């Protein structure tokens, strides 16, 4: 069991800034002290905050204790815990993504955990690099679902400079109405005449988005300028649009591009050959 981790993979290249990661708190629920120590050391090296529990019962106290600070953003859960098992604890965890880390490799064990509320399942032994990647994906999903940028806390999201108090997300000339699911642009619409026929009309114009288009647009605006693969985009919008697939994503982006062109933004969703897509401001 003490060889359950591949420590050679601990030096994973960082994909998020230190300030973003410091906003994320991860609970490690693991009775094997050695494994827990290695996981905690790796997370702290990556810039995450951590807290520990060594049994299911202790984990319940940790999650219920307001004095322990804010609830964790993500939980790493072993199944074979003393006292209350991980399987018994899992249904009692609400509104927090859980990655199960277990020596149980059977398909039935994985299916039971995933249907019981786990967001992901990784078996021992595992590589730290893989665990860190799975953590990144789950935190992205949580933040996209909550309407915040990756690594951005709810308190930061209340900053009026982000325009989220007015239920809007902005990026460059674009503004996304998070209630009406409309995107608008401040750019001048070429060829559109004002009511008096005296030239192009100024001001923001908007267009309504479908649920999937809205999820894609919100994610790209929250991460403007960054390139994401199709699989990464699908991972991050899956909670909002579980019906979107790899084959349909390209069509949704094509439809979204046409709507952005209608409001004067041109082809601001750029296809980066061999990688994926990004929002180009």
Phi and psi in degrees as a GROMACS rama.xvg file:
@    title "Ramachandran Plot"
@    xaxis  label "Phi"
@    yaxis  label "Psi"
@TYPE xy
-74.1222  -6.0872  UNK-2
-103.167  21.7201  UNK-3
-71.5799  -13.0681  UNK-4
-116.504  142.504  UNK-5
-93.5851  92.7933  UNK-6
-72.2414  -12.7418  UNK-7
-68.3765  -16.9838  UNK-8
-96.4322  14.5678  UNK-9
-71.8921  -25.8852  UNK-10
-87.1592  62.4291  UNK-11
-74.6901  139.93  UNK-12
-63.2087  138.509  UNK-13
-79.9441  134.169  UNK-14
-109.901  -7.3863  UNK-15
-131.826  156.769  UNK-16
-71.9217  156.806  UNK-17
-60.7974  -38.4617  UNK-18
-65.059  -35.6738  UNK-19
-66.6595  -42.9938  UNK-20
-70.3627  -34.1595  UNK-21
-63.2492  -20.0041  UNK-22
-79.6194  -9.30278  UNK-23
-105.217  131.673  UNK-24
-116.868  125.817  UNK-25
-117.912  128.087  UNK-26
-92.9477  130.638  UNK-27
-107.365  110.897  UNK-28
-108.93  95.9228  UNK-29
-151.614  125.331  UNK-30
-83.729  -19.5697  UNK-31
-79.2471  109.303  UNK-32
-61.6079  -40.2318  UNK-33
-62.1001  -48.4242  UNK-34
-64.1208  -45.114  UNK-35
-59.7519  -39.443  UNK-36
-64.2155  -41.9096  UNK-37
-66.0979  -42.4076  UNK-38
-62.5306  -46.3094  UNK-39
-62.5588  -43.3782  UNK-40
-60.4143  -41.5433  UNK-41
-66.9746  -41.4699  UNK-42
-66.1172  -42.6353  UNK-43
-64.8564  -35.9809  UNK-44
-63.7274  -33.8389  UNK-45
-79.5389  -8.91275  UNK-46
103.253  3.68353  UNK-47
-81.0432  153.916  UNK-48
-86.1447  150.303  UNK-49
-136.111  159.067  UNK-50
-143.989  157.523  UNK-51
-126.426  149.461  UNK-52
-145.553  146.649  UNK-53
-114.199  2.61368  UNK-54
-154.327  165.384  UNK-55
-64.1668  -39.5883  UNK-56
-65.1422  -43.2081  UNK-57
-63.1582  -35.064  UNK-58
-64.3503  -38.0622  UNK-59
-61.8489  -43.7515  UNK-60
-63.9556  -39.1004  UNK-61
-61.2255  -44.6679  UNK-62
-73.1471  -27.182  UNK-63
-90.4637  -18.0351  UNK-64
-80.5956  106.054  UNK-65
-63.9361  -28.2893  UNK-66
-69.4853  -16.6229  UNK-67
-75.7412  -3.70778  UNK-68
102.523  -168.344  UNK-69
-66.4541  155.463  UNK-70
-64.1326  149.988  UNK-71
-65.0512  154.456  UNK-72
-81.5499  -19.9621  UNK-73
-159.186  150.013  UNK-74
-124.106  133.342  UNK-75
-102.406  118.221  UNK-76
-123.376  121.144  UNK-77
-80.8143  149.4  UNK-78
-89.8177  -38.9231  UNK-79
-88.7397  77.5592  UNK-80
-104.463  152.293  UNK-81
-70.3922  148.537  UNK-82
71.9416  -120.839  UNK-83
-69.6225  123.562  UNK-84
-76.5049  167.94  UNK-85
-64.4052  -35.3746  UNK-86
-62.7422  -37.3004  UNK-87
-75.588  -31.2701  UNK-88
-75.5039  -35.851  UNK-89
-52.1557  -47.9389  UNK-90
-66.6376  -14.868  UNK-91
-91.7246  -1.46731  UNK-92
-95.0514  120.195  UNK-93
-116.2  136.823  UNK-94
63.4176  22.0451  UNK-95
-132.586  123.994  UNK-96
-64.3091  139.972  UNK-97
-122.336  126.896  UNK-98
-104.982  115.78  UNK-99
-78.4959  133.046  UNK-100
-121.537  110.692  UNK-101
-145.504  152.343  UNK-102
-80.6884  -7.65943  UNK-103
-76.1074  115.25  UNK-104
-106.79  -0.715003  UNK-105
-68.7673  146.274  UNK-106
-60.2818  -40.2778  UNK-107
-61.6496  -39.7383  UNK-108
-63.607  -42.1759  UNK-109
-66.2486  -45.2254  UNK-110
-62.1785  -43.7465  UNK-111
-61.2783  -42.5904  UNK-112
-67.3718  -43.0367  UNK-113
-67.45  -41.0995  UNK-114
-72.7593  -21.8625  UNK-115
-83.3329  -1.89961  UNK-116
125.605  -6.63782  UNK-117
-69.0993  141.818  UNK-118
-84.7078  -26.372  UNK-119
-157.834  165.355  UNK-120
-143.289  126.831  UNK-121
-130.431  136.163  UNK-122
-98.4301  151.167  UNK-123
-88.5983  141.14  UNK-124
-75.4746  155.492  UNK-125
-141.898  161.658  UNK-126
-92.0457  134.531  UNK-127
-56.7568  -36.5017  UNK-128
-61.0283  -41.4251  UNK-129
-65.6654  -41.8274  UNK-130
-61.3598  -43.6596  UNK-131
-63.453  -36.8804  UNK-132
-66.3482  -41.6715  UNK-133
-66.4278  -35.9925  UNK-134
-63.0902  -44.4405  UNK-135
-58.5615  -43.9777  UNK-136
-63.0407  -45.6465  UNK-137
-66.5596  -37.2263  UNK-138
-68.6043  -35.1435  UNK-139
-62.5678  -46.8681  UNK-140
-60.2562  -43.9129  UNK-141
-62.3786  -44.112  UNK-142
-70.9822  -38.2686  UNK-143
-64.4215  -42.2801  UNK-144
-64.0157  -33.9276  UNK-145
-84.1188  -6.39006  UNK-146
80.0599  24.7147  UNK-147
-119.789  157.405  UNK-148
-73.5749  156.09  UNK-149
-55.0797  130.226  UNK-150
80.4144  0.0356855  UNK-151
-94.8365  124  UNK-152
-77.339  164.702  UNK-153
-63.6617  -34.8886  UNK-154
-64.9849  -41.3522  UNK-155
-64.6165  -34.2192  UNK-156
-67.1498  -17.3406  UNK-157
-86.0012  1.43081  UNK-158
-63.3068  122.803  UNK-159
-62.7183  -21.3048  UNK-160
-65.702  -20.5549  UNK-161
-86.6969  -4.31166  UNK-162
64.7438  15.2727  UNK-163
-84.1214  -16.2673  UNK-164
-63.7489  -28.2405  UNK-165
-95.635  15.6899  UNK-166
62.4767  35.361  UNK-167
-131.544  146.337  UNK-168
-116.805  132.154  UNK-169
-120.066  149.478  UNK-170
-155.111  111.641  UNK-171
62.4335  -128.545  UNK-172
-86.092  -3.44645  UNK-173
-89.6006  143.802  UNK-174
-134.935  130.155  UNK-175
-112.215  118.782  UNK-176
-79.6597  114.048  UNK-177
-77.1244  -10.2343  UNK-178
-98.862  -49.616  UNK-179
-83.9372  -11.3136  UNK-180
57.9261  48.3185  UNK-181
-121.609  141.618  UNK-182
-112.222  137.829  UNK-183
-130.503  163.72  UNK-184
-137.12  144.336  UNK-185
-86.622  -7.78975  UNK-186
-68.8189  151.747  UNK-187
-68.8348  132.354  UNK-188
-84.5032  108.938  UNK-189
-63.6014  129.36  UNK-190
88.0097  -9.26931  UNK-191
-90.4297  122.517  UNK-192
-88.3556  147.152  UNK-193
-72.1066  170.855  UNK-194
-62.7269  -26.2118  UNK-195
-93.9213  5.16015  UNK-196
74.1328  14.8252  UNK-197
-95.1579  19.4661  UNK-198
132.573  -172.972  UNK-199
-71.6151  145.183  UNK-200
-82.9636  138.085  UNK-201
-94.7691  170.89  UNK-202
100.585  168.513  UNK-203
-78.7902  136.653  UNK-204
-123.587  150.424  UNK-205
-128.33  162.628  UNK-206
-141.479  142.179  UNK-207
-79.9733  140.571  UNK-208
-111.749  151.388  UNK-209
-73.0086  170.462  UNK-210
-59.4546  -43.7597  UNK-211
-69.955  -42.6656  UNK-212
-60.2617  -39.459  UNK-213
-63.7513  -43.6863  UNK-214
-63.3303  -41.5609  UNK-215
-65.4738  -45.4331  UNK-216
-63.2656  -43.1034  UNK-217
-62.3235  -44.4471  UNK-218
-62.6726  -45.6642  UNK-219
-67.0903  -37.3232  UNK-220
-68.755  -36.0968  UNK-221
-67.964  -20.6264  UNK-222
-128.086  41.686  UNK-223
-56.2754  134.644  UNK-224
91.1786  -18.1149  UNK-225
-89.3463  143.571  UNK-226
-95.2207  132.382  UNK-227
-129.072  139.848  UNK-228
-71.2239  164.588  UNK-229
-60.8674  -39.7013  UNK-230
-65.8734  -36.7554  UNK-231
-66.8634  -41.0068  UNK-232
-63.3757  -44.269  UNK-233
-61.482  -40.822  UNK-234
-59.8531  -42.2107  UNK-235
-81.0707  -17.4666  UNK-236
-108.465  3.82561  UNK-237
-64.2879  -31.7871  UNK-238
-67.1563  -33.1076  UNK-239
-88.3657  -31.8739  UNK-240
-135.619  70.7096  UNK-241
-65.1079  -15.2693  UNK-242
-85.824  -9.02559  UNK-243
-75.7788  131.652  UNK-244
-120.311  172.358  UNK-245
-59.8603  -37.7985  UNK-246
-74.9715  -29.7998  UNK-247
-90.8486  -17.526  UNK-248
-58.1762  -42.7663  UNK-249
-60.943  -39.3823  UNK-250
-68.1824  -40.3572  UNK-251
-61.4429  -41.5433  UNK-252
-66.8957  -37.7271  UNK-253
-62.0042  -43.9509  UNK-254
-64.3019  -39.1159  UNK-255
-64.9333  -40.2372  UNK-256
-59.926  -41.9906  UNK-257
-62.1926  -40.5199  UNK-258
-68.3649  -36.1152  UNK-259
-67.256  -35.1173  UNK-260
-65.0015  -33.3979  UNK-261
-63.0882  -30.5368  UNK-262
-100.2  15.312  UNK-263
88.5392  11.6969  UNK-264
-90.6982  -4.46039  UNK-265
63.3034  -152.896  UNK-266
-94.4735  70.1284  UNK-267
-81.2823  -12.9802  UNK-268
-92.1261  107.519  UNK-269
-95.8318  133.476  UNK-270
-87.6941  118.918  UNK-271
-97.0124  112.524  UNK-272
-56.5527  130.237  UNK-273
80.1434  -4.36369  UNK-274
-122.868  -66.2136  UNK-275
169.051  -127.551  UNK-276
-135.418  157.587  UNK-277
-151.598  157.964  UNK-278
-90.6829  117.75  UNK-279
-100.062  116.587  UNK-280
